[in-house]
Amino acid sequence: MAAEAASALGLSVVVLAERPDDAACAVATEVLLGSPLVEADLRTLAARAEVVTFDHEQVDLSLLRALSAHGVIIRPGLATLEMATDKAHMREVLVGAGIPVPAHLVLQAGPDGAVPAAAAAEIEAFAATHGWPLVLKTARGGYDGKGVWPVNDMAEVAAVTAPLVGRLLVEEMVPLEAELAVMVARRPSGETVTWPAVETAQLDGVCREVLVPGRLPSDVVERAQALGQAVAEIAGAVGVLAVELFWSGGVLMVNEIAARPHNSGHWTIEGAVTSQFENHLRAVLDLPLGSPAPQHAQVASVNVFGGAAGEDPLALLPDGLATEGAHIHLYGKGARPGRKLGHVTVCGDDAEEVRERAWAAAVALGTPRPQVLQASSGRAS
């Protein structure tokens, strides 16, 4: 999607892909096969590009520091990437800046994954204060619910941590009224634009739908937008920064950040004056940013997932396109049950109508609709 936005601006995109069938290979100007974890491959990419940027967090900061020391322009910068790739570090920075986050501990798993006795005592004391269940997270890695485990007691803590090495987060289980996300684009000069905060529905750690402007009070949406912009400034972001938020008990708190275009911003392709992908390119190239204003009163975006039968949604495309106003984006990924394969966006004037049409198109493409998202007035928990 970034390559498609680049094409409209007359820009060329060189993609470093691990496999020739990676989704971006079909639309990139040039494809280099290699790994972002191999220095020689990164140097080959850097030699072909004015700016190196990213679409995921699976990067090696030590390799990127070496590239930066040799004059390679990397955006977002290393400080931002360190926050985005290390949840424990992110929490430390945000707490130091006075930004609300869930109550948490940062612990070190032992060399065999076992939690040392002192750490176990800390967890038990933490649970005595905040109650079970708790949430365990790996500080690094993890995506779409991976690397995140709800635990109900110390036996489950021990089972989860047994294969893990490195720093761990232990967090309170936040009782959610809603989840929100804010997308911010920022240039090296500090020029910043912020899209409206959106309401998201997450199931098993994976985003299923995005509603714009959502069903929260306008003052909450405005506060979320201001908080997202503040986090982008603290992080020194360049490019697009996604800020995922919890709304709980009248408090907005930051859950995670992603220093790249993000699933919660896919609605901007059809729904905003300037998409997150175009503004990410503008920002990392230090070009003037485009307006983030919505172009419609209501927008709903629903993710397309592989169904139980594993049928390719491309084979069902005529059924999906039969839904009026459905903008379908399929990513060219191999279909398998539960895999995110694309998204559908519908724009209009009525919130429930655009939501139901977006779901109708996604279901026609083979996406199972979770029961918790069946009721039009309900929220995912």
C-alpha positions as CSV (number, residue, x, y, z in Angstrom):
1,M,0.0,0.0,0.0
2,A,2.9,2.3,0.6
3,A,4.3,1.4,-2.9
4,E,0.9,2.2,-4.4
5,A,1.0,5.6,-2.7
6,A,4.5,6.2,-3.9
7,S,3.6,5.5,-7.5
8,A,1.0,8.2,-7.5
9,L,3.7,10.7,-6.4
10,G,6.2,9.5,-9.0
11,L,8.4,8.0,-6.3
12,S,10.3,4.7,-6.5
13,V,10.2,2.1,-3.7
14,V,12.9,-0.5,-3.3
15,V,11.7,-3.4,-1.1
16,L,13.9,-5.7,0.9
17,A,11.8,-8.9,1.0
18,E,12.7,-12.3,2.5
19,R,10.7,-14.2,-0.1
20,P,9.8,-13.4,-3.7
21,D,6.1,-14.0,-3.0
22,D,6.0,-11.4,-0.2
23,A,3.0,-9.1,-0.8
24,A,5.0,-5.9,-1.6
25,C,7.0,-7.6,-4.3
26,A,4.1,-7.4,-6.7
27,V,3.9,-3.6,-6.6
28,A,7.5,-2.4,-5.7
29,T,9.7,-0.7,-8.2
30,E,12.6,-2.9,-7.3
31,V,12.9,-6.0,-5.1
32,L,15.9,-7.1,-3.2
33,L,15.8,-10.6,-1.7
34,G,17.3,-10.7,1.8
35,S,16.7,-10.3,5.5
36,P,16.6,-7.1,7.6
37,L,18.6,-9.0,10.2
38,V,21.6,-9.5,7.8
39,E,24.0,-6.5,7.7
40,A,25.0,-7.1,4.0
41,D,21.4,-7.2,2.9
42,L,20.7,-3.9,4.7
43,R,23.7,-2.3,3.2
44,T,22.6,-3.3,-0.3
45,L,19.2,-1.8,0.4
46,A,20.7,1.4,1.8
47,A,22.9,1.8,-1.3
48,R,19.7,1.8,-3.5
49,A,17.6,4.2,-1.4
50,E,17.7,7.8,-0.3
51,V,15.9,6.9,2.9
52,V,15.4,3.6,4.7
53,T,12.1,3.0,6.5
54,F,10.1,0.1,7.8
55,D,6.8,-1.8,7.8
56,H,7.4,-4.0,10.8
57,E,9.4,-4.0,14.1
58,Q,11.5,-7.1,13.5
59,V,14.7,-5.1,13.1
60,D,18.2,-5.3,14.7
61,L,19.0,-1.9,16.2
62,S,22.7,-2.6,16.4
63,L,22.8,-3.1,12.6
64,L,20.8,0.0,12.1
65,R,23.2,2.0,14.4
66,A,26.1,0.8,12.2
67,L,24.3,2.0,9.1
68,S,23.4,5.3,10.6
69,A,27.1,5.8,11.7
70,H,28.0,5.5,8.0
71,G,25.6,8.2,7.0
72,V,22.5,6.2,6.0
73,I,19.3,8.1,6.6
74,I,17.0,5.9,8.7
75,R,13.5,7.2,9.5
76,P,12.1,6.8,12.0
77,G,15.3,7.3,13.9
78,L,16.9,4.8,16.3
79,A,15.4,6.4,19.5
80,T,11.9,6.0,18.1
81,L,12.6,2.5,16.9
82,E,13.9,1.5,20.3
83,M,10.6,2.6,21.9
84,A,8.6,0.7,19.2
85,T,10.6,-2.5,19.5
86,D,11.0,-2.7,23.2
87,K,7.7,-2.5,25.3
88,A,9.6,-2.2,28.6
89,H,11.7,0.7,27.3
90,M,8.5,2.3,25.9
91,R,6.8,2.1,29.3
92,E,9.9,3.6,31.0
93,V,10.0,6.6,28.6
94,L,6.3,7.2,28.8
95,V,6.1,7.0,32.6
96,G,9.1,9.4,32.8
97,A,7.1,11.8,30.6
98,G,4.0,11.5,32.8
99,I,2.0,9.6,30.2
100,P,-0.6,7.2,31.7
101,V,0.2,3.5,31.0
102,P,-1.2,0.3,32.6
103,A,0.4,-0.7,36.0
104,H,3.3,-3.0,35.3
105,L,6.5,-4.7,36.4
106,V,9.6,-5.2,34.3
107,L,11.3,-8.5,35.1
108,Q,14.2,-10.6,33.7
109,A,13.5,-14.2,32.9
110,G,16.3,-16.6,34.0
111,P,18.6,-18.3,31.4
112,D,16.3,-21.3,31.4
113,G,13.1,-19.2,31.2
114,A,12.4,-19.7,34.9
115,V,11.2,-16.8,37.0
116,P,13.7,-16.3,39.9
117,A,12.3,-16.5,43.4
118,A,12.6,-12.8,44.0
119,A,10.8,-12.0,40.7
120,A,8.1,-14.5,41.6
121,A,7.6,-12.7,44.9
122,E,7.2,-9.4,43.1
123,I,4.6,-10.9,40.8
124,E,2.6,-12.3,43.8
125,A,2.8,-8.9,45.5
126,F,1.7,-7.2,42.3
127,A,-1.2,-9.6,41.9
128,A,-2.2,-8.9,45.5
129,T,-2.5,-5.3,44.6
130,H,-4.0,-5.5,41.1
131,G,-5.7,-8.9,41.2
132,W,-5.6,-11.9,38.9
133,P,-5.6,-12.3,36.0
134,L,-2.5,-10.5,34.9
135,V,-1.0,-10.1,31.5
136,L,2.5,-11.3,30.6
137,K,4.3,-9.8,27.6
138,T,7.7,-10.3,26.0
139,A,9.5,-6.9,25.9
140,R,10.7,-7.5,22.4
141,G,8.9,-9.2,19.5
142,G,5.3,-10.1,19.3
143,Y,2.6,-9.0,16.9
144,D,-1.1,-9.5,16.5
145,G,-1.5,-11.0,19.9
146,K,1.7,-13.1,19.8
147,G,4.0,-12.7,22.8
148,V,1.1,-11.8,25.0
149,W,-0.5,-14.2,27.6
150,P,-3.2,-13.7,30.2
151,V,-2.3,-15.7,33.3
152,N,-4.6,-16.6,36.2
153,D,-2.1,-17.8,38.8
154,M,1.6,-18.4,39.5
155,A,1.4,-21.9,37.9
156,E,0.4,-20.3,34.6
157,V,3.1,-17.7,35.0
158,A,5.7,-20.6,35.3
159,A,4.2,-22.4,32.3
160,V,4.3,-19.3,30.1
161,T,7.8,-18.2,31.1
162,A,9.5,-21.6,30.8
163,P,10.6,-21.2,27.2
164,L,11.3,-17.4,27.4
165,V,14.5,-15.5,27.7
166,G,14.9,-11.8,28.3
167,R,12.9,-9.0,29.8
168,L,9.2,-9.5,30.5
169,L,6.4,-7.2,31.3
170,V,3.9,-8.1,33.9
171,E,0.8,-5.9,33.6
172,E,-2.6,-5.4,35.2
173,M,-5.5,-6.7,33.2
174,V,-7.2,-3.4,32.4
175,P,-11.0,-3.5,32.4
176,L,-11.8,-1.9,29.1
177,E,-14.6,0.3,28.1
178,A,-13.1,0.7,24.6
179,E,-9.8,0.6,22.7
180,L,-8.8,3.5,20.5
181,A,-5.9,4.2,18.1
182,V,-4.4,7.5,17.0
183,M,-2.3,7.9,13.8
184,V,0.3,10.7,13.8
185,A,2.6,11.8,10.9
186,R,5.6,13.9,11.7
187,R,8.4,15.4,9.7
188,P,12.0,15.9,10.8
189,S,11.2,19.6,11.1
190,G,8.5,18.8,13.7
191,E,5.5,19.6,11.4
192,T,2.8,17.2,12.6
193,V,-0.6,16.1,11.4
194,T,-2.9,13.8,13.4
195,W,-5.8,11.8,12.1
196,P,-9.0,11.6,14.2
197,A,-8.8,9.0,17.0
198,V,-10.7,5.8,16.0
199,E,-12.4,3.1,17.9
200,T,-11.0,-0.4,17.4
201,A,-12.2,-3.9,18.2
202,Q,-9.5,-6.3,19.2
203,L,-10.1,-10.0,19.6
204,D,-7.3,-12.3,20.8
205,G,-4.9,-9.4,20.3
206,V,-5.8,-8.9,16.7
207,C,-7.7,-5.9,15.2
208,R,-11.0,-6.9,13.6
209,E,-12.7,-3.6,12.9
210,V,-12.0,0.1,13.0
211,L,-14.8,2.7,13.3
212,V,-14.4,6.3,12.5
213,P,-15.3,8.4,14.5
214,G,-16.5,5.5,16.7
215,R,-19.1,5.5,19.5
216,L,-17.2,7.3,22.2
217,P,-18.0,10.8,23.5
218,S,-16.3,13.5,21.4
219,D,-14.3,14.8,24.4
220,V,-12.7,11.3,24.8
221,V,-11.8,11.3,21.1
222,E,-10.3,14.7,21.3
223,R,-8.3,13.8,24.4
224,A,-7.0,10.7,22.7
225,Q,-5.9,12.7,19.7
226,A,-4.0,15.1,21.9
227,L,-2.4,12.2,23.8
228,G,-1.3,10.5,20.6
229,Q,0.3,13.7,19.4
230,A,2.1,14.1,22.7
231,V,3.5,10.6,22.5
232,A,4.7,11.2,18.9
233,E,6.6,14.2,20.1
234,I,8.1,12.4,23.1
235,A,9.2,9.6,20.8
236,G,10.7,12.0,18.3
237,A,8.8,10.2,15.6
238,V,9.5,10.8,11.9
239,G,7.0,9.2,9.6
240,V,3.8,7.7,10.8
241,L,3.4,6.6,14.5
242,A,0.4,4.6,15.6
243,V,-0.6,5.0,19.3
244,E,-2.9,2.3,20.7
245,L,-4.9,3.4,23.7
246,F,-7.1,1.9,26.4
247,W,-10.2,3.8,27.7
248,S,-10.9,2.6,31.2
249,G,-12.6,4.1,34.2
250,G,-12.4,7.6,32.7
251,V,-8.7,7.3,32.0
252,L,-6.9,7.1,28.7
253,M,-3.7,5.1,28.8
254,V,-1.1,4.1,26.2
255,N,-0.9,0.4,25.5
256,E,1.5,0.1,22.5
257,I,3.0,2.2,19.7
258,A,4.1,1.2,16.2
259,A,6.5,3.4,14.2
260,R,5.0,2.7,10.8
261,P,1.7,2.7,9.0
262,H,-0.7,0.6,11.0
263,N,-3.8,-1.5,10.6
264,S,-5.9,1.0,12.5
265,G,-5.0,3.6,9.8
266,H,-6.0,1.6,6.7
267,W,-9.3,3.5,6.6
268,T,-7.4,6.6,5.6
269,I,-6.9,5.3,2.0
270,E,-10.5,6.0,1.1
271,G,-11.6,7.8,4.2
272,A,-9.2,10.8,4.6
273,V,-7.9,13.5,2.4
274,T,-4.4,12.0,2.7
275,S,-3.8,8.4,3.6
276,Q,-1.3,7.2,6.2
277,F,0.8,5.7,3.5
278,E,1.2,8.9,1.5
279,N,1.9,10.9,4.6
280,H,4.4,8.4,5.8
281,L,6.3,8.8,2.6
282,R,6.0,12.6,2.7
283,A,7.3,12.6,6.3
284,V,10.3,10.4,5.9
285,L,11.3,12.3,2.7
286,D,10.8,15.6,4.6
287,L,8.0,16.8,2.2
288,P,5.0,18.9,3.3
289,L,2.4,16.8,4.9
290,G,-1.2,16.4,3.6
291,S,-4.4,17.0,5.4
292,P,-5.6,14.2,7.7
293,A,-9.2,15.4,7.6
294,P,-11.9,12.7,7.0
295,Q,-13.8,12.9,3.7
296,H,-16.9,11.2,5.1
297,A,-19.0,11.5,8.2
298,Q,-18.7,7.7,8.9
299,V,-16.1,5.1,7.9
300,A,-15.9,1.5,8.9
301,S,-12.9,-0.8,8.1
302,V,-13.1,-4.6,8.7
303,N,-10.2,-7.0,8.3
304,V,-10.4,-10.0,6.0
305,F,-9.3,-13.2,7.6
306,G,-9.0,-16.7,6.2
307,G,-12.0,-18.9,7.1
308,A,-12.0,-22.5,8.4
309,A,-12.0,-23.9,4.9
310,G,-8.9,-21.9,3.9
311,E,-10.4,-20.6,0.7
312,D,-8.6,-17.8,-1.0
313,P,-10.7,-14.5,-0.8
314,L,-9.5,-13.7,-4.3
315,A,-11.8,-16.5,-5.5
316,L,-14.7,-14.9,-3.7
317,L,-13.9,-11.4,-5.0
318,P,-17.1,-11.1,-7.1
319,D,-19.2,-11.8,-4.0
320,G,-17.3,-9.1,-2.0
321,L,-17.6,-6.5,-4.7
322,A,-21.3,-7.1,-4.9
323,T,-21.6,-5.1,-1.6
324,E,-22.3,-1.4,-2.5
325,G,-19.5,1.0,-1.6
326,A,-17.0,-1.8,-0.5
327,H,-13.4,-0.8,-1.1
328,I,-11.5,-4.1,-1.0
329,H,-7.8,-4.5,-0.5
330,L,-6.4,-8.0,-0.7
331,Y,-2.7,-8.4,0.2
332,G,-1.7,-11.3,-2.0
333,K,-0.9,-13.5,0.9
334,G,-1.4,-17.2,0.9
335,A,-4.7,-18.1,2.4
336,R,-5.0,-20.1,5.6
337,P,-7.5,-20.2,8.5
338,G,-7.1,-17.2,10.8
339,R,-4.5,-15.3,8.7
340,K,-5.1,-11.6,8.0
341,L,-5.4,-11.4,4.2
342,G,-6.8,-7.9,3.6
343,H,-9.3,-5.4,4.6
344,V,-12.6,-3.8,3.4
345,T,-13.5,-0.1,3.9
346,V,-16.9,1.5,3.5
347,C,-17.6,5.2,3.8
348,G,-20.9,7.0,4.1
349,D,-23.2,9.0,6.4
350,D,-24.8,6.4,8.7
351,A,-22.5,4.6,11.2
352,E,-24.4,1.4,11.4
353,E,-25.0,1.2,7.7
354,V,-21.3,1.5,6.8
355,R,-20.3,-1.0,9.5
356,E,-22.8,-3.6,8.3
357,R,-21.8,-3.2,4.7
358,A,-18.1,-3.5,5.6
359,W,-18.9,-6.7,7.5
360,A,-21.1,-8.0,4.7
361,A,-18.2,-7.6,2.2
362,A,-15.7,-9.2,4.5
363,V,-18.0,-12.2,5.2
364,A,-18.6,-12.6,1.5
365,L,-14.8,-12.9,1.1
366,G,-14.8,-15.8,3.6
367,T,-14.2,-13.9,6.9
368,P,-15.9,-15.4,9.9
369,R,-17.8,-12.8,11.9
370,P,-17.2,-13.3,15.6
371,Q,-20.3,-13.5,17.7
372,V,-19.2,-10.7,19.9
373,L,-19.2,-8.3,16.9
374,Q,-22.6,-9.4,15.6
375,A,-24.7,-6.9,17.6
376,S,-24.5,-3.6,15.9
377,S,-24.5,-1.7,19.3
378,G,-22.0,-4.0,21.0
379,R,-18.2,-3.6,21.7
380,A,-15.6,-6.3,21.8
381,S,-14.2,-6.8,25.3
